[in-house]
């Protein structure tokens, strides 16, 4: 055991990062439990593109496992990696149902996206991109992702529902699921404020027991893992449309979305921003492998913030989550049954914690405040991290130029804004 501990210490530098083996493993477990539902939902989105549901479920889990292992071993960052739900929707509704690519051809687009992201992540172009994003937008991205997480949690817990005359409305406070969510939220907040070790995991366990005891499990069952079905999607990509304009238009769109979605998530989630470059490199490789494995692009999971809040500081957190994704293939139907009322409070708490950088935004300077506000507002309202970031990145140079302060914007920022404007034009076409 000492030999194993020494290897882990040397590889992940646990002491230097002020953490322990037990804390990192527990944080990885929290990340996995909080984000496992993504595999279930992502597979259902992929199935709407014509992929077999059982095979898509395995592909999503394997891509999450491999991506998390890459993140932990290459970047030593505590970020869990999963297949992005927004990217899965883009895969199904734009590439397949919109452009008309077969799902096998869309998987080739995923691979090409991973290659282009790798070109940016492993070259000096990355530093130009990173230095070009202003501090106000980085803070806004963190807060926007936090509100997005909280919104997902409130919706999962039934506290927010689709409105009649309005987009959303307050849920039925007498509904058992809503009551269970509120009780679990109270438990989560109290445990976290009291700094109870393993507070997040304890609250998930307590919320699950309460829901099961009350007869309201409320989870989402996954399709049973099937290796036979997985053979239909693994390595099934087809480069048949490689020489066509629609293929490369789709690849360009995906590359912009994946790159800046991950950039925003990593800036929002990582306590140490110096880990962002290698984390982007790890995910770029994971995106390429996801296409080969039969899955949609991977992203740094916003739900992984729960593991970071539980004390995760190194790549061992990500490695733990990755191992659990791979080890749980046969248990995914059971994992999917963890009650929504047990997961939702964790997302709300983490969302609140991620809003802390708001205090660094100079709201008395409207050229900084307006683009930041658009990011904060549009990430949850568009239900898309990528779209919210894109609006802010386009607005920033426009607002600065309108105020006669265009020199304050870096050349890289103008290029990024132009590319995202082109992204919106392609979507509108």
N, C-alpha and C positions, 0 to 999 in steps of 0.2 A: 504493500500500500504506500509506503514511503517513496518507493521508486516511482510509482504513478504520480504521486503528489509533486515530486520533484520535476517530472516531465511537464506536468500541467503548469507548474510555477514558471519554468523556463519558457514555455511556449506562450503563455497568456499574461505573464507578469502580474500575478494576482496581488502580491504584497505591494508592489509599486503603485498599483491602482486602488489600494485601500479596500480590497475585497477578499473573500474566501471562497474555497471550493464549494462549500455548502450554499453560500449565498448565490453564487453564479448558477448552480444547478437549479435551485429553487426559482430564480428569476427566469431561467429558460423554461421551466415548467409552467410558470404563470403566463409567459408569452404564448406558449403553445396552446394552453387551455383557452386563453382569451381570443386567439386568432384562428383556432381550428375550424370554426364555422366557415371561414373564407373558402376552404377546400370544397365544402358542400355547395355553397352558392355559386362559386366559380364554375364548377362542373356542370351545373344546370344551365348557366349561360352558354357554355361551350356546346352543350347538347342541342341548343337552339340553332347552332350552326350546322347541325347534322352529324356531330360526333357521337359515338356511343357513350351513354351516360356513365356506365361502369368504368369504361376505359378512361374517360375524361376525369373521373374522380381519382383514379390511381395516378394519372399524369399530373394532376394538380398537386397531389400530396408529394410525389417524387420530386417535382420541380421545386416545391417549397423546402423539402429536405436537403436537396443538393445545393440550392441557393443559400440556405442558412449556413450549411457547412462551409461553403466558399467564403461567405461573409466573415464567419468566425475565424477561419484558418488563414485567410489572406489579409483581411483588414483588422483583425482583432477588435472588431466593433460589436457591441451588444445588440445588433439589429437583427431581428427575425425577418426572413425573406419569404414572401408568399406571392402567388399569382395575383396581380391587381384586378379588382373587380371592374374598375373603369376601363382597363385595357381589354378585359374579356368582353365587355359590352362593345367596345370599338371593333374588336376582332369579329364578333358575330354580326352586329347590326350595320357596320360600315363596310368592312372588307368582304364579308360573305354575302349578306343580304343586300347591301347597298351597291358596291362595286361589281359584285358577281363572281368573286373568286371562289373556287372550291375550298373547303376547309383545309385540304392538304396543301393548296397553294398559299393559303393564309399562314400556315405554319412556316412556309419558306420565307414569308415576309417577316415573321418573328425572328428567324435566324439572321436575316439580313439586317434587321434592326439591332440585334445584339452586336454584330460586326461593326456597324457604324458607331454605336455607342462606345465600343471598345477603342475605335480610332480616336474619338474625342478624349476618352478617359485615360488613355495611355500615352497621350502626346501633350506638348506644351499648350495646345488649344484649351485644355481643361483649366489651367490657371487663368487664362484670359476670361473664361466664362465665370469662374468663381470670383475673381476680383471685380468683375463688372456688375455683379448684383449688389445693390446698395444695402447698407445695414438695416434701413427702415423696412425694406421688403423682406429681408431674412426674418426679422422679428414678426412681421405681419404673417408670413407663411407659417411660422410656428403657431401663432394664435389661431389662424384660419384652420389649420389641421386640428387643433384642439377643439374648436367649435364643431368641426365636422365629426370628430369622434364623439363628442357629447351629444350631438344631434342623432347620430346612429344609435347611441346608447338609449336615449330617451324614446326613440322610435321602437327599438327592440323591446324595451320595457313596457310599452303601451302608454307612456305618459304623453306622447305626442302621436296623433293619428291624422289621417287625411281628413281635411275639413270639407264641409259642404259648400258654403259660400266663400270659404277661404281655403288657401292651400293646405294649411295645417290647423289643428285645433287641439285643445287639451283633452286627453283621454278620459275615460270613465273612472273616477277615483274610487268607485265602489267595485271595480273589476278586480277579481282575486290576483291576476297577474300584476296589475298596477300596484296593489297593496304589497305584494311580495317584493316588487322592485324597490318601493320606497323603504320597506323594512331593511332590505339588504343594503341599500344605499346608506342608511343610517349606521348600520354595522360597519360598512366599509370606511366611512368617514371617521367614525370613532376610533377604529383600530389604527387607521393611518395617522391620525392626530396624536394618538398615544404612543406612536412609534413601536407598535407590537411587531416583533420579527415575523416575517411571512404574512403580513396583514392582508395583502391582496389575495393571496392563495387561500387564506383562512376564510375571507369573506365570500369567495367563490364557492368554497365547500359548504359554508353555512347557508348561503343562498340556495344551493342545490338541494341540501337536506330539507330546508323549509318548503321548497316548491314540491319536492317529491312527497313529503309528508302530507301536504295539502292537496295532493292529487292534481297538480298543475305543472307537469314537466316542461311543456312549451318549447322544446328544442326542435331541431330540423334534422330528420334522419337522412343519412347519406346512402347512396347505392352501395351495395356490397362490393368490396374490392374483387376484381376478377383479372387475373393475369392473362387469361385467354382474350378478354375484351381489350386489355391494355396493348396486346400485340397488334391490334387494329390501328392504334394511334401512335405508338412509339416508332420513330423513324419514318413516319408516313408522309413527311413533307414532300412536296412536288415543285420543282423549279420550272415547270412548264411555261409559266408566264414571265420568266425572268427578264426577257428582252422587251417587255411591253411597258408603256407609260403608266397604266394603272398600277402595276406592281411597284414601281419606284415612287409613285405619288403616295401610295399606301405606306411604303417603307419610310419615306421622309416624314409623313405625319406621325407614324408610330415612334420614330426616333426622337422627334421633338417632344412628344408627350412623355415618353419613358425617361428621357434624360432630365427634363426639368421637373417632372413629378418626383423623381428620386432625389434630385438636388434639394427640392423644397422639403421633402420628408426628412432627409438626413440632417439638414440644417435645423429643422424643428425638433428632431428626436435626440440627436447626439449631444451629450453634455460637452464633449471635447470636439470642437469644430475642425481641428487639425486631422481628424480621422475621416473627414468627408472624401478627400481624393481617392484613397485606397478603397473606401466603401463603394464609391461609384465604379471603380474598376471591377470589384468583386461582382457587383450586380450586372455590369455589362456582360461579363462572362456568363453569369447565370441566365441572362435573357437569351443568349445564343444557345446555351444548352437546353433551355426550356423548349425552344422550337424543335430541337432534335428529339426531346423526350415526349413531344406531343402535347405541349401546354402553351398557354398564352404568356405574355411577358411577365417577369417577376418584378416586384417592387419591394422597397423596405416597408414592412408592415407598420401602419400607424398603430395597430393594436399592440405591437411590440413595446410601445411606451409603457404598457403595464408592467412588463418585465424590468424595464429600466427604473420605473418607480419602485419596484420591489427590491432594488439594489443591484441590478445587473450593470457591470462596468466594463467587462471585457468580452472578447469573442467566445469565451466559454458559454456565455448565455445563448448566443446564436447557435453554437455547436449542439448544445443540449436540446434546443428547440428542433434543430435539423434532425438529430437522431430520433427524437420522438415522432416527428412526421413520418420518417421511414419505418420506424418500428410499429407504428399504429395503423398501418395499411389495413390489416384485418379487423381493426377495432373502430374504424371510422364511423360505422353506423352508431356505435355506442357513444363515441366522442360527440357526435352531432346532436345527441340528446341532452347535453348539458343545458339546463334551462336558460332561456333568454333573460329571465329576471335575475339570474346569478351573474351574468356577464355584463349586462347593461350598466349597473352601478360603477363597475370598474372603469368603463369607457367614459362615464361622466366625470369621475374623479380625475382621471388622467387628462381629460380635456381641460379641466380647470387648471391643472398644474402647467399645461403647455401655454397658457395665456400670460404667464409671468413676463415674457419679453415685451409685452405691450407698453410697459412703463418706460422703455428706452426710445420709443418713437416720438419725434418732435411734432406733436399735433398742432403746435402754434405756427409751424411752417407748412402751409397748405400744399406746397409742391412735394413734400414728403408724405403728408397726411392723406391726401386724396388717393394716390396709387396704393398706399398701404391699406386704406379703408376698403378699397375695391377688392383687394386680395382677401382680407378678413371676411368680408361679406359674401363674396361669390364662391369661395371654396365650399362652404356648407350649402348655399342656396342652389348652386348648379350641381351639387352632389358630385363634384369632380375637383380633385386637387390640381390637376393639370390645367383645367379651364380657368380656375381662379387665379393661379399663378400667371397664366398667359395674359389675362386682362390687366393685371398689375404691371407686368413687364412692358406691355404695349403703352399703357397709360403714363408710365413714369417719364420717358423722354418727351412725350407729347405735352405733358403738364409743365415740365421744366422749360421746354421751348416756348410755350405760350407765355410764360412768365419772364422770358428773355434771359433765362439762365441755362441755355442749352450747353454751355461749356462745362457745366458740372456733371454732365453725363459722359461716361466713357465710350470710346468708339465701339467696344465689344457690346455694350448695352444697346447701341443703335442697331447693330447687326442682329442681335437676339430679338429685339422688338420687331424688326422687319421680317424676320423668319416666322415669328408667331403671327404677325399680321397675314402673311402668306398662308399660314396654317388655317386661320379662320376663313380666308377666301376659298381655300380648297374644300373646307367643310361645307361652305355655303353653296358651292357650285353644284 
